[in-house]
Amino acid sequence: MPKTLLFDMDGTLIDDSMDIFLPLYFAALTKKLAGVVAPDKLIAQLRASTAVMMKNNIPRVSVIHPACREG
């Protein structure tokens, strides 16, 4: 069963400057999850998952769908 973590980074829920928010957020996130996943692995996976979602240009496929595929 896939385990998925969703992030809202486009200002929909949080109206904040991403230049200020993201470094603090990722520092807190990697610290909190350090016992589960190495910080460098977490950041690498977030970047890879974001790249997959950004490549999705098929309107009928949700942005979540490509990132949730296993493999």
Order of alpha helices (4+ residues) and beta strands (2+ residues): alpha-alpha-alpha
